[in-house]
């Protein structure tokens, strides 16, 4: 783990609506992570897809939305970043291999993957815990998704991000929380870098999905089947690269057949590109 922490004087004075500075924890860091820009940018070494867990430097509040930008990705790996929370103080927790699958087997850790199609380079996401113990996620489409339930609210919670698989680097944009008289935000610190212009390639693979609280929009797309209801997946059929639960029955203009009709409508409306080759969907 490498650090490049630059400290400068800030004219900001904390007030009633400040949540406090928010950065990545500089002691509890995966051994393949480099932190820069005041510990608000985290980048994983390109020769591995794991050992890249980072935590918030302070506990976050219930309904405090942590904001991230996915900066870079690499096509050689599968999966994408995972997000969650822990009640275990990061510097005191089990960090042998610093991987979400291992950590979530321990008590006090909750995390879930973000599907690759919603973790493209340049995407901004938010995640938080509700007062009903639900881990929630919000993408650039503005819709909210429930990732999991059962987060313990009786203890302080630290945010947890696994810069896993195709996701190579993320930028912590800050946090915000709605309150009775306005919106509270984390304190501004160092200026953050613009979105990376270095080459990235995102390849969507067969990973898990989560349940949505809202229905997606529905623009027109072509189908290879006219079934009134979606058939179950058999051994000879490919499942949708997004939801993993329906047959990939839509042929995109680029030639890829990787989405079911509901997900194809949604991907076209929200992203406008093929999740495999990133060519425009027309």
C-alpha positions as CSV (number, residue, x, y, z in Angstrom):
1,X,0.0,0.0,0.0
2,X,1.3,3.4,-1.0
3,X,0.3,6.8,0.3
4,X,0.5,10.2,-1.4
5,X,-1.3,12.4,1.2
6,X,-0.9,16.1,0.5
7,X,-2.1,18.4,3.3
8,X,-2.9,22.1,2.7
9,X,-4.6,24.8,4.6
10,X,-8.3,25.0,4.0
11,X,-10.3,28.2,4.3
12,X,-13.4,26.1,5.3
13,X,-14.8,26.4,8.8
14,X,-17.1,23.6,10.0
15,X,-20.6,24.7,10.7
16,X,-24.0,23.2,11.7
17,X,-24.5,21.6,8.4
18,X,-21.1,19.9,8.1
19,X,-20.8,16.2,8.5
20,X,-17.1,16.3,9.0
21,X,-14.2,15.5,6.5
22,X,-14.6,12.2,4.7
23,X,-11.7,10.4,3.1
24,X,-10.3,6.8,2.9
25,X,-8.8,5.3,6.0
26,X,-5.0,5.5,5.7
27,X,-4.2,2.6,8.0
28,X,-6.8,0.0,7.0
29,X,-6.0,-0.3,3.3
30,X,-5.6,-3.2,0.9
31,X,-1.9,-3.9,0.2
32,X,-2.4,-3.3,-3.5
33,X,-3.9,0.1,-3.1
34,X,-2.4,3.6,-3.6
35,X,-4.1,6.6,-2.0
36,X,-3.7,10.1,-3.4
37,X,-5.3,13.5,-3.3
38,X,-5.7,13.7,0.4
39,X,-6.7,10.0,0.6
40,X,-9.8,10.6,-1.5
41,X,-8.5,8.7,-4.6
42,X,-7.8,5.0,-4.4
43,X,-6.2,3.0,-7.2
44,X,-5.5,-0.7,-7.3
45,X,-2.4,-2.1,-8.9
46,X,-3.2,-3.3,-12.4
47,X,-1.6,-6.7,-12.1
48,X,-4.3,-8.0,-9.7
49,X,-8.1,-7.9,-9.1
50,X,-8.1,-8.2,-5.3
51,X,-6.5,-7.1,-2.1
52,X,-8.0,-3.7,-2.6
53,X,-10.5,-3.0,0.2
54,X,-10.7,0.6,1.5
55,X,-12.7,2.0,4.4
56,X,-14.0,5.5,5.4
57,X,-11.8,7.4,7.8
58,X,-14.7,8.0,10.1
59,X,-18.1,6.4,10.9
60,X,-20.9,7.5,8.6
61,X,-24.4,8.2,9.8
62,X,-27.6,6.4,9.0
63,X,-28.9,7.9,5.7
64,X,-25.6,9.6,5.0
65,X,-25.1,9.0,1.3
66,X,-21.5,8.2,0.4
67,X,-20.7,9.4,-3.2
68,X,-18.1,7.7,-5.4
69,X,-16.9,8.1,-9.0
70,X,-15.6,5.1,-10.8
71,X,-12.5,6.5,-12.5
72,X,-10.8,3.6,-14.4
73,X,-11.5,0.0,-15.3
74,X,-9.6,-2.9,-17.0
75,X,-11.2,-5.6,-19.2
76,X,-8.9,-8.4,-18.1
77,X,-10.9,-9.2,-14.9
78,X,-14.5,-10.1,-14.0
79,X,-16.8,-8.4,-11.7
80,X,-16.8,-4.8,-10.4
81,X,-16.6,-2.8,-7.2
82,X,-18.5,-3.9,-4.1
83,X,-19.8,-1.5,-1.5
84,X,-21.0,-2.0,2.1
85,X,-20.5,-1.1,5.8
86,X,-18.9,-2.5,8.9
87,X,-19.3,-2.0,12.6
88,X,-15.7,-3.2,13.2
89,X,-13.2,-0.3,13.5
90,X,-11.2,-0.7,10.3
91,X,-7.8,-0.5,12.0
92,X,-8.8,-3.3,14.4
93,X,-10.5,-5.7,12.0
94,X,-9.4,-8.9,10.3
95,X,-7.4,-7.8,7.3
96,X,-5.4,-10.8,6.3
97,X,-6.3,-10.8,2.7
98,X,-8.6,-7.7,2.7
99,X,-11.3,-9.1,0.4
100,X,-15.0,-8.6,0.7
101,X,-16.0,-12.3,0.4
102,X,-13.7,-13.1,3.3
103,X,-14.7,-10.1,5.4
104,X,-18.4,-10.6,5.0
105,X,-18.1,-14.1,6.5
106,X,-17.0,-12.3,9.7
107,X,-19.6,-10.7,12.1
108,X,-20.1,-7.0,11.6
109,X,-19.5,-6.8,7.8
110,X,-22.2,-6.2,5.1
111,X,-21.4,-5.7,1.4
112,X,-22.8,-6.4,-2.0
113,X,-21.5,-6.1,-5.6
114,X,-22.4,-3.4,-8.0
115,X,-23.1,-5.0,-11.5
116,X,-20.6,-4.1,-14.1
117,X,-23.1,-2.3,-16.3
118,X,-23.7,0.2,-13.6
119,X,-20.0,0.7,-12.8
120,X,-18.7,2.1,-16.1
121,X,-15.8,4.6,-16.0
122,X,-17.0,8.0,-15.2
123,X,-20.2,6.8,-13.4
124,X,-21.1,8.4,-10.1
125,X,-22.9,6.3,-7.5
126,X,-24.2,6.7,-4.0
127,X,-24.7,4.1,-1.2
128,X,-26.1,4.4,2.3
129,X,-27.9,2.6,5.1
130,X,-31.5,3.3,5.8
131,X,-33.2,3.5,9.2
132,X,-34.7,0.1,8.3
133,X,-31.2,-1.5,8.1
134,X,-31.2,-1.7,4.3
135,X,-28.0,-1.2,2.3
136,X,-29.1,1.0,-0.7
137,X,-27.5,2.1,-3.9
138,X,-28.3,4.9,-6.3
139,X,-26.8,5.3,-9.8
140,X,-26.8,8.2,-12.3
141,X,-30.2,7.1,-13.4
142,X,-31.6,8.5,-10.2
143,X,-33.3,5.3,-9.2
144,X,-32.7,3.6,-5.8
145,X,-31.9,-0.1,-5.4
146,X,-31.9,-2.3,-2.3
147,X,-28.7,-4.4,-2.2
148,X,-29.3,-6.2,1.1
149,X,-30.9,-6.0,4.5
150,X,-30.0,-6.6,8.1
151,X,-27.2,-4.0,8.7
152,X,-26.7,-3.5,12.5
153,X,-27.6,0.1,13.4
154,X,-26.8,-0.2,17.1
155,X,-23.1,0.5,16.6
156,X,-21.0,3.1,14.5
157,X,-20.8,2.2,10.8
158,X,-17.7,2.7,8.6
159,X,-18.2,2.7,4.8
160,X,-16.4,-0.1,3.0
161,X,-15.5,-0.4,-0.7
162,X,-13.8,-3.3,-2.5
163,X,-12.1,-2.0,-5.7
164,X,-12.5,-5.4,-7.2
165,X,-12.4,-6.9,-10.7
166,X,-12.7,-4.5,-13.6
167,X,-12.9,-1.5,-11.3
168,X,-9.3,-0.1,-11.0
169,X,-9.7,3.2,-9.3
170,X,-12.4,5.3,-7.5
171,X,-12.7,8.8,-6.3
172,X,-14.5,9.6,-3.0
173,X,-16.6,12.7,-3.9
174,X,-17.9,13.2,-0.3
175,X,-21.2,12.6,1.4
176,X,-24.5,14.2,2.1
177,X,-27.6,13.7,4.3
178,X,-31.0,15.2,4.3
179,X,-32.2,16.7,7.6
180,X,-35.2,18.6,8.8
181,X,-33.9,22.1,7.8
182,X,-31.7,21.3,4.8
183,X,-28.9,19.1,3.5
184,X,-25.8,18.4,5.5
185,X,-22.6,17.6,3.6
186,X,-19.1,16.4,4.3
187,X,-16.5,19.1,4.6
188,X,-14.8,20.2,1.4
189,X,-11.1,19.4,1.3
190,X,-8.5,19.2,-1.5
191,X,-9.7,19.8,-5.1
192,X,-10.3,16.4,-6.7
193,X,-8.9,15.4,-10.1
194,X,-11.2,15.4,-13.2
195,X,-12.4,12.1,-14.5
196,X,-9.5,10.0,-15.9
197,X,-8.8,10.2,-19.6
198,X,-6.6,7.1,-19.5
199,X,-7.9,4.2,-21.6
200,X,-10.5,2.0,-20.0
201,X,-12.4,-1.0,-21.2
202,X,-15.4,-2.4,-19.4
203,X,-16.6,-6.0,-20.2
204,X,-19.8,-7.0,-18.6
205,X,-19.8,-10.6,-17.4
206,X,-22.2,-13.0,-15.8
207,X,-22.5,-11.7,-12.2
208,X,-25.3,-11.1,-9.7
209,X,-27.9,-8.5,-9.7
210,X,-30.2,-6.9,-7.1
211,X,-33.8,-5.9,-6.7
212,X,-35.1,-2.5,-7.7
213,X,-37.6,-0.3,-6.0
214,X,-38.8,1.3,-9.2
215,X,-39.6,0.2,-12.7
216,X,-37.2,1.1,-15.5
217,X,-38.2,3.3,-18.5
218,X,-39.1,1.4,-21.7
219,X,-37.9,2.7,-25.1
220,X,-38.2,0.5,-28.2
221,X,-35.7,-2.2,-29.0
222,X,-35.7,-5.3,-31.2
223,X,-36.4,-8.8,-29.8
224,X,-35.5,-12.2,-31.1
225,X,-38.6,-13.7,-29.4
226,X,-42.2,-12.6,-29.1
227,X,-43.0,-14.5,-25.9
228,X,-45.6,-12.9,-23.7
229,X,-43.7,-13.9,-20.6
230,X,-40.0,-14.4,-20.2
231,X,-38.8,-18.0,-20.5
232,X,-36.6,-19.5,-17.9
233,X,-32.9,-20.0,-18.8
234,X,-31.9,-23.5,-20.0
235,X,-28.4,-24.9,-20.5
236,X,-28.5,-23.9,-24.2
237,X,-29.4,-20.3,-23.6
238,X,-27.4,-17.3,-22.4
239,X,-28.7,-15.3,-19.5
240,X,-29.0,-11.6,-19.5
241,X,-25.7,-9.9,-18.6
242,X,-27.6,-7.5,-16.3
243,X,-30.3,-9.3,-14.4
244,X,-29.0,-12.8,-14.7
245,X,-32.6,-14.1,-14.4
246,X,-34.0,-13.9,-18.0
247,X,-32.9,-15.1,-21.4
248,X,-30.7,-12.7,-23.4
249,X,-33.1,-12.3,-26.3
250,X,-32.3,-8.9,-27.7
251,X,-29.8,-8.4,-30.6
252,X,-28.2,-5.0,-30.4
253,X,-27.1,-3.1,-33.5
254,X,-23.5,-4.1,-32.8
255,X,-24.5,-7.8,-33.1
256,X,-24.3,-8.7,-29.4
257,X,-27.1,-10.7,-27.9
258,X,-26.5,-10.1,-24.2
259,X,-29.7,-8.5,-22.7
260,X,-33.3,-9.4,-22.0
261,X,-35.9,-6.9,-23.2
262,X,-36.5,-5.1,-19.9
263,X,-32.8,-4.6,-19.3
264,X,-32.1,-3.7,-22.9
265,X,-34.7,-0.9,-22.6
266,X,-33.2,0.3,-19.5
267,X,-29.6,0.1,-20.7
268,X,-30.6,2.0,-23.9
269,X,-32.4,4.7,-21.9
270,X,-29.8,5.2,-19.2
271,X,-26.4,4.5,-21.0
272,X,-27.0,4.2,-24.7
273,X,-24.2,1.8,-25.2
274,X,-23.7,-1.9,-25.5
275,X,-22.4,-3.3,-22.2
276,X,-20.0,-5.6,-24.0
277,X,-18.3,-3.4,-26.7
278,X,-19.7,0.0,-25.7
279,X,-20.8,0.8,-29.2
280,X,-23.8,3.2,-29.3
281,X,-27.3,1.7,-29.3
282,X,-29.4,3.3,-32.0
